[in-house]
Amino acid sequence: MRSAWRVSVLIPSLLFIFVSGGVRADPGFPRPLEPQPAWENGPDGAFRPFSGGGGGRELFVDTANGDDGNDGSRAHPVKTIGRALELAHAGDTVVVAAGMYREQVIVPALNPSPSRARPLILRADPPDGESVVIDGTNVVPVQEGSLSYAAGVSLVGDPAVVVDGFRIQNWTGYGMAVSQGSDVVVSRCAFSNNGAGMPDSMDLLLIGSRDTRVFGNRFLGTAERAIDERANDSWIAYNSFVGYTVNAIHAGPHPAGQGARIEHNRFEGNPASQGAILVDGARGVAVERNLLVGGSLQAIRLDGAQDTRVLQNTAVGFAFGIELHTLAGCRIEANVLAQNVVGLEALSYFPDSVVDNNLFFENQVDREGIDPGPGDLTTDPRFADPNSGDYTPGPGSPAIDSGPEDAAIPAGGGARADRGALEAGAGDPPWAFQPRATVADRTPAWRFQYSDRDPGAVQKAYHVQVDRVPTFDSADLVDSSWQFSAEGRWIVPAAFELAPGLWYMRAKVQDQSNAPSPWSPPSFAVTVEPAPACADQGGTPCQALDDCQGTWVPASDNARCCVGSCVPCPDDDNDGARAASCGGSDCDDTDPGVNPGAAENCENAKDDNCDGKTDLADPDCGCVDRDRDGYGLHCPNGPDCDDTIASVFPGADELCNNTDDDCDGSTDEGFDLQADPDNCGECGWACRETSPRQVCDLGQCAASCGGGRTDCDRACIDTQSDLENCGGCGVRCDLAFAGEACRDGQCQLTACEPGHVDLDGQAANGCEYACTASGSEACDNGLDDDCDGQSDEDCGSGGCGCSATPALPSPPFPWLVGFALVLGLLRRRLTR
């Protein structure tokens, strides 16, 4: 390898990513391209929204003309959003007509759940954030899950839901809450007058979720805070914020807010007392290319942030453009700070962070508590038309370079995209965030160099994804899964040869203490080049069954390109079948006994009939058990779902490893990724046992359990309802011959199993009495017919007090009711 190209940074540790041909010869090594004008760093590129409902139905809602008794078709819409969601399935789109909808929106549990391939889409018609209103006036909402307050749009545990184009207003709790889910999209909505019943009012809460995308929304400033970002890997971009008094966006504290990307937003007239953007102890946050105009205190405030980058933002008219306190591994570069009281204030010393290459203009004081950076400028950024709100660098501005243009900030104005960002040189660090390269190798090796501020840190594992789209959710995704290796290279397997075109790559790592890291930005793109034309390589196109006296080479215009001479396909053994080397069907053209018409000999180590199966691999030749676990092709014990791994076979113990170990069609069943400290959020993601000790709470490693959950050996459990920990850790709710439930921390009996009753009324010993009721007590049969603990009771000379008239059979209804209860009990036990 002659050289390497730095292309990305992974937080909290550094991950430098390269692509190479490995041991392959040139042209496997990439070549950098010229700057491209169409960088995809927004909703139409990286983190772009879902493309559609995956072939699902459209359901229609119309508050004026609909009826909830209708089927939800365009001709017969339903009246409420709630009814449409009851009818919906994964992949469907709920289209809501203009009007006022005074109802709480809760997505019911769907089976199967929505996914990136089949999201559930809730779309206003038109999706303008004005015409379709979800209004909380006089509505008493339900408080879902562990939320502290109810939300007007409550997405708790809901994956892949798209909420598009609504106005959400007048809710006493959260306007919207996204909790314990993933891949939720909130776009083109408007938020107003929410949170009046909360001490800290806010429009949108993101908590305990992953990969939430919030873009193109308008936050209208009647709450103290627009967005409280307490999730992981959220993307907040292309939104506008007006009039928030505490924060417009609050990210953190750790571990919340990790990996958040706050980009291309416009903040105007926010009298925020704690920073329009506050990064509060969070890690791996990107605050980039935002425009912040007019506020009271800080435009951007970093307090205890780690591995956070604040790049290419413009802050105008604040008391403090940027305020920094107790940083670790951060970069504050390429920002324009103009007409503030103090441009940049540092309240503490942070030797491992970089503050440089910023532009200062007309601040009363440019810096406090920090010396100028070597690359700082003090000059006029030449905004295009600030009086009309256009802070684009105008002609001749020192904040413009010749590098790639970014997409526009909402209402920013102007044709250029830099949007006030100072760039010190096209392609120079730290501005070359999205370099591209070309590579002719279709199975390239991706190399990455791991480093950490802690000199004792070493890489324990890595996870690489390669895809045609930077959202990493297409059918072409190539995924390495977690590789427990310290090696800094992963080669695309030959079975997943990359087609010509543009491919994106991202990675994440774990260190030896399982310290988490978010995905690297999807910033490295490689163009896999098509092979040259056959003639350009000095080759000759050969016929379908021709051989090549020379070398076969891949070519873009011919599948059989020979650099050398084409030779007619031979039949050297004269068995009537042409040689396979030139496209024929004879797999051994030197042996007349080997051809597609021959019978398989199971003991000669040959593929006699050229079916690709030799000896025992042929169905006629017995069991094939490649991993020697007793299961395989044509084996007495039955087939093996993966005959390359000896630990995978029907009946094996299921492990949490993204593998169907027991061949039952399900993967990793029985593992609680929400609470398992060894598999927290995903298999193999272990929380720290010490230094500091962590628990697994709602799929996230945390310092302590929240929401009233109990620390049971580092698993956060709701002991009020968990059958295995009912009222306390390790206290099982398991009653003899009975169904049970844990309610308010108490083990309660719900039903008896067939053939048993709860005679003594004591739930603690379950259904202790073995008896099957057959009706009223019969006379003189020695049985306890009514299961009251006595046989033939009250029997005197008159015979049990029975009349002389023979007893009629009891009606069948008690048995039917009992059967229904038993069926429900069995179903519950099977699914528990």
C-alpha positions in Angstrom: 0.0 0.0 0.0 1.7 3.2 -1.1 -0.4 5.7 0.7 -3.7 6.1 2.6 -6.5 8.6 2.5 -8.2 9.9 5.7 -11.9 10.0 5.2 -13.9 9.8 8.4 -13.9 10.1 12.2 -15.8 7.8 14.5 -16.8 9.1 18.0 -15.9 8.7 20.9 -12.8 7.1 19.6 -11.3 7.9 16.3 -11.8 5.6 13.4 -9.9 6.6 10.2 -11.4 4.8 7.3 -9.7 3.8 4.1 -10.5 1.6 1.1 -7.9 -0.5 -0.6 -7.5 -3.4 -2.8 -5.6 -5.2 0.0 -3.1 -7.6 -1.6 -4.6 -6.9 -5.0 -2.5 -5.0 -7.6 -3.4 -1.7 -9.0 -6.0 -0.4 -10.0 -7.5 -1.7 -6.7 -6.2 1.3 -4.9 -8.6 4.3 -4.9 -7.9 7.6 -6.5 -9.4 10.8 -5.1 -11.9 12.6 -7.4 -12.3 16.3 -8.0 -14.8 18.0 -5.7 -18.3 17.0 -6.5 -21.2 19.6 -6.7 -23.9 17.3 -5.4 -22.8 16.2 -1.9 -25.7 14.2 -0.3 -25.7 15.3 3.3 -29.3 15.8 4.0 -32.8 14.2 3.6 -32.2 13.3 0.0 -28.9 11.7 0.8 -27.5 10.7 4.1 -30.3 9.9 6.5 -32.9 10.5 3.7 -36.5 9.6 4.6 -38.1 6.4 3.7 -39.2 6.1 0.1 -42.7 4.6 0.7 -44.9 2.1 2.3 -43.4 -1.0 0.7 -46.5 -1.8 -1.4 -49.0 -1.4 1.4 -52.5 0.0 1.2 -53.7 3.6 1.5 -56.3 4.3 4.3 -58.1 7.6 4.2 -59.3 9.8 7.1 -61.7 12.7 6.8 -63.1 14.3 10.0 -65.8 16.1 8.0 -67.1 13.4 5.7 -65.8 10.1 7.2 -67.4 7.5 9.4 -65.5 5.0 11.6 -67.8 2.3 10.4 -66.3 2.6 6.9 -63.5 0.6 5.5 -61.1 3.5 5.1 -61.0 3.5 1.3 -60.8 6.7 -0.7 -64.5 6.4 -1.4 -65.4 5.5 2.2 -63.0 7.2 4.6 -63.0 6.8 8.4 -63.6 9.7 10.7 -60.7 9.4 13.2 -57.0 8.8 12.9 -57.2 6.3 15.7 -59.7 4.1 13.7 -57.4 4.2 10.6 -54.5 3.1 12.7 -56.6 0.2 14.0 -57.1 -0.9 10.4 -53.5 -0.4 9.3 -50.6 -2.8 8.9 -46.9 -2.5 8.3 -46.3 -0.9 5.0 -49.6 1.0 4.9 -50.1 4.8 4.5 -52.7 6.6 6.5 -53.7 9.8 4.5 -55.5 12.4 6.7 -57.6 15.1 5.0 -57.6 18.7 6.1 -59.4 19.5 9.3 -59.2 19.7 13.1 -58.6 16.3 14.8 -59.1 16.5 18.6 -57.7 13.1 19.4 -54.5 11.6 20.8 -52.6 9.6 18.2 -51.2 6.3 19.5 -50.0 3.6 17.1 -51.3 0.2 18.2 -49.1 -2.9 18.3 -48.7 -4.3 14.8 -47.7 -7.8 13.8 -45.5 -7.8 11.9 -44.0 -4.6 13.2 -43.2 -1.8 10.7 -39.6 -1.8 9.4 -37.4 0.4 7.1 -38.6 -1.7 4.2 -42.3 -1.5 5.2 -42.8 1.7 7.4 -46.1 2.8 8.7 -46.7 6.3 7.2 -49.1 8.9 8.7 -49.4 11.7 6.2 -51.3 14.9 6.2 -53.1 15.9 3.0 -51.7 18.5 2.2 -48.5 17.9 4.2 -48.0 21.6 4.9 -48.0 21.7 8.7 -51.1 23.9 8.7 -54.1 22.2 7.1 -54.3 19.1 9.2 -54.3 19.8 12.9 -53.9 17.3 15.8 -55.3 19.5 18.6 -55.3 18.7 22.4 -58.0 21.1 23.4 -60.3 19.4 26.0 -58.7 16.0 25.2 -57.5 13.9 28.2 -54.6 11.9 26.8 -53.3 8.5 28.0 -49.8 8.4 29.5 -47.9 5.6 27.7 -45.0 3.5 29.0 -42.5 5.3 31.2 -43.2 8.8 29.9 -43.5 11.4 32.6 -46.3 13.1 30.8 -48.8 12.2 28.1 -48.1 13.1 24.5 -50.4 14.3 21.7 -48.6 12.0 19.3 -47.3 9.1 21.4 -44.8 6.8 19.7 -43.7 4.4 22.5 -41.9 1.3 21.3 -43.0 1.9 17.7 -40.4 1.3 15.0 -40.3 2.8 11.5 -43.3 5.2 11.8 -43.3 8.3 9.6 -45.3 11.4 10.7 -45.5 13.8 7.9 -47.0 17.3 7.5 -49.2 17.8 10.6 -49.7 20.8 12.9 -49.5 19.5 16.5 -50.8 22.0 19.1 -52.5 22.7 22.5 -51.3 19.5 24.3 -50.7 20.0 28.1 -47.9 17.4 27.9 -45.5 16.7 25.1 -46.6 17.6 21.7 -45.0 14.4 20.5 -42.9 11.8 22.2 -40.7 9.2 20.5 -39.6 6.6 23.1 -38.0 3.1 23.0 -38.3 2.9 19.2 -36.1 3.2 16.2 -36.2 4.6 12.6 -39.0 7.1 13.4 -39.3 10.0 10.9 -40.9 13.4 11.8 -41.1 15.7 8.8 -42.8 18.9 7.6 -44.8 19.3 10.9 -45.4 22.5 12.9 -45.4 22.5 16.7 -47.2 25.2 18.8 -48.5 25.8 22.3 -47.6 22.4 23.9 -46.4 21.6 27.4 -48.5 24.0 29.4 -49.1 21.4 32.1 -45.4 20.6 32.5 -42.8 22.4 34.7 -40.4 22.3 31.7 -42.5 22.5 28.7 -41.4 21.1 25.4 -42.7 20.2 21.9 -40.9 17.1 21.0 -39.2 14.5 23.3 -36.8 11.9 21.9 -35.8 9.4 24.6 -34.5 5.8 24.6 -34.7 5.6 20.8 -32.3 5.2 17.9 -32.0 6.6 14.4 -34.9 9.1 14.8 -35.0 11.6 11.9 -36.5 15.1 12.5 -36.3 17.3 9.5 -38.1 20.1 7.7 -40.3 21.0 10.7 -41.3 24.4 12.1 -41.1 24.9 15.9 -43.0 28.0 16.8 -41.7 28.8 20.3 -44.6 28.7 22.8 -42.8 26.1 24.9 -39.6 26.5 26.9 -37.8 23.9 24.7 -38.5 22.7 21.2 -36.6 19.3 21.2 -35.2 17.4 24.2 -32.8 14.9 22.6 -32.3 12.0 25.0 -32.0 9.3 22.4 -29.0 7.9 20.3 -28.0 8.6 16.7 -30.8 11.1 16.0 -30.6 13.4 13.0 -32.2 16.9 13.4 -31.9 19.0 10.3 -33.5 21.6 8.0 -35.8 22.7 10.8 -36.7 26.3 11.9 -36.9 27.5 15.5 -38.5 30.7 16.7 -39.0 32.1 20.3 -37.8 29.4 22.7 -36.9 30.6 26.1 -34.6 27.8 27.5 -33.2 25.8 24.6 -34.3 25.2 21.1 -32.4 21.9 21.1 -31.1 20.2 24.2 -28.9 17.0 23.7 -27.8 14.9 26.7 -26.8 14.3 29.4 -24.7 11.1 28.7 -25.5 8.4 27.7 -28.5 10.3 26.1 -27.8 12.3 23.0 -24.9 10.2 21.8 -24.3 10.5 18.1 -26.8 13.2 17.5 -26.4 15.2 14.3 -27.8 18.8 14.4 -27.3 20.3 11.0 -28.6 22.9 8.5 -31.2 24.3 11.0 -32.3 28.0 11.2 -32.7 29.6 14.7 -34.1 33.1 14.8 -35.2 35.2 17.7 -34.8 32.6 20.5 -34.3 34.2 23.9 -32.8 30.9 25.1 -31.4 31.3 28.7 -29.3 28.1 28.4 -28.2 28.2 24.8 -30.2 27.9 21.6 -28.3 24.6 21.1 -27.1 23.0 24.3 -24.8 19.9 24.2 -25.1 18.8 27.9 -22.5 16.2 28.6 -23.4 14.2 25.5 -20.8 12.4 23.3 -20.2 12.2 19.6 -22.5 15.1 18.7 -22.2 17.0 15.4 -23.4 20.6 15.4 -22.7 21.7 11.8 -23.9 24.3 9.3 -26.6 25.9 11.4 -27.7 29.5 11.2 -28.4 31.2 14.6 -29.6 34.8 14.6 -30.8 37.0 17.5 -31.1 35.7 21.0 -30.4 36.6 24.6 -27.5 34.4 25.9 -25.6 31.7 24.0 -26.2 30.6 20.5 -24.3 27.4 21.0 -23.3 26.1 24.5 -21.1 23.0 25.2 -21.1 21.9 28.8 -19.2 18.7 29.6 -19.3 17.6 25.9 -17.0 14.9 24.7 -15.9 14.1 21.1 -18.3 16.7 19.8 -17.7 18.8 16.7 -19.1 22.3 16.1 -18.3 23.2 12.6 -19.3 25.8 10.0 -22.1 27.5 12.0 -23.0 31.2 11.8 -24.0 32.9 15.1 -25.2 36.6 14.9 -26.5 38.9 17.7 -26.1 36.9 20.9 -24.5 37.7 24.3 -22.2 34.7 23.5 -21.8 33.2 20.1 -20.3 30.0 21.4 -19.7 29.2 25.1 -17.4 26.3 26.1 -17.0 24.5 29.5 -15.2 21.3 30.4 -14.7 19.7 27.0 -12.9 16.5 26.0 -11.8 15.7 22.4 -13.9 18.4 20.8 -13.4 20.5 17.6 -14.8 24.0 17.3 -13.7 25.2 13.9 -14.8 27.1 10.8 -17.6 29.1 12.5 -18.6 32.6 11.7 -19.3 34.7 14.9 -20.6 38.2 14.2 -22.1 41.1 16.1 -22.2 39.3 19.4 -21.2 40.7 22.8 -18.6 38.0 23.1 -17.8 35.9 20.0 -16.4 32.9 21.9 -16.1 32.3 25.6 -14.0 29.5 27.2 -14.9 28.9 30.9 -12.3 26.2 31.5 -9.1 24.7 30.0 -9.4 21.8 27.6 -5.9 20.9 26.1 -7.2 17.9 24.0 -9.8 20.0 22.1 -9.2 22.1 19.0 -10.6 25.7 18.7 -9.3 27.3 15.5 -10.1 28.6 12.0 -13.1 30.7 13.2 -14.1 34.0 11.7 -14.9 37.0 14.0 -16.6 40.2 13.0 -18.0 43.2 14.9 -18.2 41.4 18.3 -17.7 43.7 21.3 -15.1 41.2 22.4 -14.0 38.4 20.1 -12.7 36.0 22.7 -12.8 35.5 26.5 -10.7 32.9 28.3 -8.9 31.6 25.2 -6.1 32.8 22.9 -6.6 33.3 19.2 -6.2 30.2 17.0 -3.5 30.2 14.3 -6.1 30.0 11.6 -8.6 32.5 13.0 -9.7 35.5 10.9 -11.1 38.9 12.0 -12.8 40.3 8.9 -16.1 41.0 7.3 -17.9 37.8 6.1 -19.8 40.0 3.6 -23.2 38.5 4.2 -25.4 38.8 1.1 -28.4 40.7 2.6 -28.6 40.4 6.4 -31.4 42.9 6.7 -33.7 40.5 4.9 -32.3 37.5 6.8 -29.9 36.3 4.1 -26.6 35.4 5.8 -25.2 33.7 2.7 -21.5 34.8 2.2 -21.7 37.3 -0.7 -19.3 37.8 -3.6 -15.7 38.1 -2.4 -16.5 36.8 1.1 -13.5 35.1 2.9 -16.0 32.5 4.1 -16.5 31.1 0.6 -14.1 28.6 -1.0 -14.2 26.6 -4.2 -15.2 23.4 -2.5 -18.4 21.5 -2.7 -21.6 23.3 -1.9 -23.9 22.3 0.9 -27.7 22.2 0.7 -29.6 25.3 1.7 -30.7 26.2 5.3 -34.5 26.7 5.4 -35.3 30.3 4.5 -31.6 31.1 4.4 -31.8 32.6 0.9 -29.2 32.7 -1.8 -27.9 30.2 -4.3 -24.7 29.1 -2.6 -24.9 26.5 0.1 -22.0 27.3 2.5 -24.5 29.4 4.4 -22.1 31.5 6.3 -19.6 28.7 7.0 -15.9 29.6 7.0 -13.9 27.2 5.0 -10.1 27.6 5.1 -9.3 25.6 2.0 -11.2 23.2 -0.3 -10.4 19.6 0.6 -8.2 20.4 3.6 -9.1 19.0 7.0 -11.4 19.3 8.7 -13.6 20.2 5.7 -13.1 17.1 3.6 -15.9 15.2 5.3 -17.1 13.4 2.2 -14.2 12.5 0.0 -14.8 10.0 -2.8 -12.6 7.6 -4.6 -12.7 5.2 -7.5 -11.8 1.5 -7.3 -11.9 -1.1 -10.0 -11.9 -4.0 -7.5 -15.5 -5.3 -6.9 -14.6 -6.9 -3.6 -12.5 -4.1 -2.1 -10.9 -4.2 1.3 -12.1 -1.5 3.7 -9.3 -0.4 6.1 -9.8 1.6 9.3 -7.3 2.8 11.9 -8.4 2.8 15.5 -7.1 5.3 18.0 -8.2 6.7 21.4 -7.4 9.5 23.8 -6.8 6.7 26.4 -3.4 5.2 25.4 -4.5 1.9 26.9 -7.5 1.5 24.7 -7.5 -1.3 22.1 -10.1 -2.4 19.5 -12.1 -5.4 20.6 -14.6 -5.6 17.7 -15.9 -3.8 14.6 -19.0 -3.7 12.5 -19.0 -2.5 8.9 -21.8 -1.8 6.5 -21.6 -1.1 2.7 -24.6 0.0 0.7 -25.8 1.8 -2.5 -27.5 4.4 -0.4 -26.2 6.3 2.6 -29.3 5.3 4.6 -28.0 1.7 4.7 -31.4 0.2 4.3 -31.6 -1.0 0.7 -31.7 -4.5 -0.6 -28.0 -4.2 -1.7 -26.8 -3.8 1.9 -23.6 -5.8 2.7 -23.2 -6.2 6.5 -20.2 -7.6 8.3 -22.1 -8.0 11.6 -20.0 -7.7 14.7 -16.5 -9.1 14.2 -14.7 -9.7 17.4 -11.3 -8.8 16.0 -8.6 -6.2 16.6 -7.7 -6.3 12.8 -8.4 -3.0 11.1 -9.6 -4.4 7.8 -12.7 -6.0 6.3 -12.9 -7.4 2.8 -16.2 -7.6 0.9 -16.9 -11.3 0.5 -16.7 -12.6 -3.1 -20.3 -13.7 -2.8 -21.3 -10.1 -2.4 -19.3 -8.6 -5.3 -20.2 -4.9 -5.6 -21.8 -3.8 -8.9 -20.4 -0.8 -10.7 -21.6 2.5 -9.2 -21.4 4.5 -6.0 -21.2 2.7 -2.7 -21.2 4.2 0.9 -19.5 2.8 3.9 -19.8 3.3 7.7 -18.4 1.5 10.7 -18.5 1.4 14.5 -16.2 -0.2 17.1 -16.1 -1.5 20.7 -13.0 -1.3 22.9 -11.8 -3.8 25.5 -14.2 -2.4 28.1 -17.2 -2.5 25.7 -17.2 1.3 25.5 -19.9 2.2 23.0 -19.5 4.3 19.9 -22.1 5.5 17.4 -21.9 4.8 13.7 -19.4 6.9 11.8 -21.0 9.4 9.5 -21.8 7.8 6.1 -19.1 9.9 4.7 -16.9 7.6 2.7 -18.1 6.9 -0.8 -16.4 4.7 -3.4 -17.3 4.6 -7.1 -16.8 1.0 -8.3 -15.8 1.4 -11.9 -17.1 -0.9 -14.6 -14.6 -3.1 -16.3 -13.1 -1.6 -19.6 -14.5 -2.7 -22.9 -13.1 -5.9 -24.3 -11.3 -4.3 -27.2 -9.8 -1.7 -24.9 -8.0 -4.5 -23.1 -6.7 -6.1 -26.3 -9.3 -8.9 -26.0 -11.5 -10.8 -28.5 -15.1 -11.7 -27.8 -15.5 -15.5 -28.0 -18.6 -17.6 -28.8 -20.6 -19.2 -26.0 -18.8 -22.6 -26.1 -15.4 -21.3 -27.2 -12.3 -21.8 -25.0 -9.7 -19.1 -24.5 -6.0 -19.7 -25.3 -4.8 -16.9 -23.0 -6.7 -15.2 -20.2 -10.4 -14.5 -19.6 -10.9 -10.9 -18.4 -14.1 -9.2 -17.3 -15.4 -6.6 -19.8 -18.2 -4.2 -19.8 -19.5 -5.1 -23.2 -18.9 -8.9 -23.4 -19.1 -11.7 -20.8 -16.6 -13.8 -22.7 -13.6 -11.6 -23.4 -10.4 -13.5 -24.2 -7.0 -11.8 -24.2 -5.4 -14.3 -26.5 -7.1 -16.6 -29.0 -10.6 -18.1 -29.0 -10.5 -21.8 -29.4 -13.7 -23.8 -30.4 -15.0 -25.7 -27.4 -13.6 -29.2 -27.4 -14.9 -32.7 -26.6 -11.6 -34.4 -26.0 -13.0 -37.5 -24.4 -15.6 -38.0 -27.2 -18.4 -38.6 -24.8 -20.8 -36.3 -26.6 -20.5 -33.5 -24.0 -18.5 -30.3 -24.6 -15.9 -29.2 -22.0 -17.1 -27.0 -19.1 -14.1 -24.8 -19.4 -15.7 -23.1 -22.4 -19.3 -23.3 -21.3 -20.1 -26.9 -22.1 -21.7 -29.4 -19.7 -18.8 -31.9 -19.3 -17.1 -31.2 -16.0 -14.2 -33.5 -16.9 -13.5 -33.6 -20.6 -10.6 -36.1 -20.1 -12.7 -38.9 -18.7 -15.4 -40.4 -21.0 -17.1 -41.9 -17.9 -17.8 -38.4 -16.6 -20.6 -36.4 -18.2 -24.2 -35.3 -17.4 -25.6 -38.6 -18.5 -23.4 -40.9 -16.4 -24.6 -42.6 -13.2 -23.0 -41.4 -9.9 -20.4 -43.7 -8.4 -20.4 -43.1 -4.6 -16.8 -44.3 -4.0 -14.6 -42.9 -6.7 -14.2 -39.2 -5.5 -15.6 -38.0 -8.8 -18.7 -36.0 -9.8 -19.6 -38.6 -12.3 -22.9 -37.0 -13.5 -21.6 -33.4 -13.4 -24.4 -32.3 -11.1 -22.0 -30.5 -8.7 -22.3 -33.3 -6.1 -19.5 -35.8 -5.5 -20.0 -39.1 -3.8 -21.8 -38.6 -0.5 -22.9 -35.1 -1.5 -25.2 -36.8 -4.0 -28.7 -37.6 -2.7 -28.2 -41.2 -3.8 -25.1 -41.6 -1.7 -26.4 -41.2 1.9 -26.1 -38.6 4.7 -24.1 -35.4 4.2 -23.2 -33.9 7.6 -20.4 -31.4 6.9 -20.2 -30.0 10.4 -20.6 -33.4 12.0 -23.4 -32.4 14.4 -25.7 -35.3 13.4 -27.9 -33.2 11.1 -27.5 -32.6 7.4 -28.5 -33.4 3.9 -30.2 -36.8 3.6 -29.4 -37.6 7.3 -31.6 -39.7 9.6 -31.8 -37.0 12.2 -33.1 -34.6 9.6 -31.7 -31.5 7.8 -29.5 -28.8 9.3 -30.4 -25.2 8.8 -26.6 -24.3 8.7 -24.3 -27.3 8.0 -21.2 -25.2 8.3 -21.5 -24.5 12.1 -21.4 -27.5 14.4 -23.2 -25.6 17.2 -26.2 -24.9 14.9 -28.8 -27.7 14.6 -32.4 -28.5 15.6 -32.6 -28.6 19.4 -29.4 -26.7 20.1 -29.2 -24.1 22.8 -30.2 -20.7 21.4 -27.5 -18.0 21.9 -27.6 -14.3 21.4 -25.5 -14.0 18.3 -27.8 -13.0 15.4 -27.9 -16.7 14.5 -30.8 -19.2 14.5 -28.9 -21.8 16.6 -31.8 -24.2 17.2 -33.1 -24.0 13.7 -36.6 -23.1 14.8 -36.9 -20.2 12.3 -36.4 -17.6 15.0 -33.2 -15.8 16.0 -32.1 -15.0 19.5 -35.4 -15.7 21.1 -35.5 -15.7 24.9 -33.0 -12.8 25.2 -34.4 -9.6 26.6 -32.4 -6.9 24.7 -34.2 -4.3 26.8 -32.7 -5.5 30.1 -29.9 -8.0 29.5 -26.6 -6.3 30.5 -24.6 -8.7 28.3 -26.8 -8.0 25.2 -28.1 -4.5 25.8 -29.9 -3.2 22.8 -28.3 -5.7 20.5 -26.5 -9.0 20.8 -22.9 -8.7 22.0 -23.3 -5.2 23.3 -22.3 -5.6 26.9 -22.6 -2.9 29.6 -19.6 -2.3 31.8 -19.4 -4.4 35.0 -17.0 -2.0 36.7 -15.3 1.4 36.4 -18.0 2.6 36.2 -20.7 -0.1 36.7 -23.5 0.1 34.2 -27.0 -1.4 34.0 -29.1 -2.2 30.9 -32.2 0.1 31.0 -34.6 0.0 28.0 -31.8 -1.3 25.7 -29.3 1.4 26.7 -26.3 1.1 29.0 -26.8 3.6 31.8 -25.4 4.4 35.2 -28.6 3.5 37.0 -32.2 2.4 36.3 -34.8 4.9 35.5 -38.6 5.1 35.5 -39.1 3.2 38.7 -37.3 0.1 37.4 -35.2 -2.0 39.8 -31.5 -3.0 39.4 -31.6 -6.8 39.3 -28.0 -7.9 38.8 -27.5 -5.0 36.3 -30.8 -5.6 34.5 -33.4 -2.9 34.9 -36.7 -4.7 35.7 -40.2 -3.5 36.4 -40.8 -5.6 39.5 -44.4 -4.5 39.6 -45.3 -6.7 36.6 -42.4 -9.1 35.9 -43.3 -12.7 36.6 -39.6 -13.7 37.2 -39.1 -10.7 39.6 -42.4 -10.0 41.1 -42.1 -7.5 44.0 -38.4 -8.0 44.1 -35.4 -9.4 42.2 -35.5 -13.2 41.8 -39.0 -13.5 43.3 -40.8 -15.8 40.8 -44.5 -15.7 40.4 -45.1 -19.4 39.5 -48.2 -21.0 41.1 -48.9 -24.7 41.1 -51.4 -25.8 38.4 -52.4 -22.2 37.7 -52.1 -19.2 35.5 -50.6 -16.2 37.3 -50.0 -12.5 36.8 -47.8 -10.0 38.7 -49.8 -6.9 39.5 -48.4 -4.1 41.6 -45.6 -6.4 42.8 -48.0 -9.1 44.0 -48.3 -12.6 42.5 -52.0 -13.2 41.7 -53.8 -16.3 40.5 -55.7 -15.8 37.3 -57.1 -19.3 36.3 -56.7 -23.0 37.2 -55.3 -25.6 34.9 -57.7 -28.4 33.8 -58.2 -31.0 36.6 -57.4 -28.6 39.4 -59.3 -26.0 41.5 -58.4 -23.5 44.2 -60.3 -25.1 47.0 -58.8 -23.2 50.0 -58.9 -19.8 48.3 -55.2 -19.2 49.0 -53.4 -18.0 46.0 -50.0 -18.8 47.4 -50.4 -22.6 46.9 -52.1 -22.3 43.5 -54.8 -24.6 42.5 -54.0 -27.3 45.1 -57.1 -29.6 44.8 -57.1 -32.2 42.0 -60.7 -32.4 40.8 -62.7 -32.1 37.6 -66.2 -30.7 38.1 -68.9 -32.6 36.3 -71.9 -30.6 37.5 -74.1 -30.9 40.6 -73.3 -33.4 43.3 -74.6 -36.8 42.2 -75.8 -39.4 44.7 -73.9 -42.5 45.9 -71.1 -42.5 43.3 -68.2 -41.8 45.7 -67.1 -38.7 43.6 -66.7 -35.1 44.4 -68.8 -34.0 41.4 -69.0 -30.3 42.3 -65.4 -30.0 43.5 -66.2 -28.6 46.9 -63.9 -31.0 48.7 -66.7 -33.5 49.7 -68.1 -36.6 48.1 -71.8 -37.5 48.2 -72.4 -34.8 50.8 -75.8 -34.4 52.4 -76.7 -38.0 51.5 -79.3 -39.4 53.8 -82.1 -41.9 53.4 -83.5 -39.7 50.7 -80.3 -40.0 48.8 -78.3 -36.8 49.0 -81.4 -34.8 49.4 -82.0 -35.5 45.8 -85.6 -35.8 44.5 -86.9 -39.1 43.3 -86.8 -37.7 39.8 -83.6 -38.8 38.0 -81.1 -36.0 37.5 -80.9 -34.6 34.0 -77.5 -34.0 32.4 -76.1 -30.6 33.0 -76.1 -28.3 30.0 -72.8 -28.1 28.1 -72.2 -24.4 28.7 -70.0 -24.6 31.9 -67.7 -27.0 29.9 -67.6 -24.6 27.0 -66.7 -21.7 29.3 -64.0 -23.9 31.0 -62.6 -24.8 27.6 -62.3 -21.2 26.6 -60.5 -20.4 29.8 -58.1 -23.3 29.4 -57.4 -22.5 25.8 -56.6 -18.9 26.8 -54.4 -20.2 29.6 -52.5 -22.6 27.3 -52.1 -19.9 24.7 -50.7 -17.6 27.4 -48.2 -20.2 28.6 -47.1 -21.0 25.1 -46.4 -17.3 24.3 -45.1 -16.2 27.7 
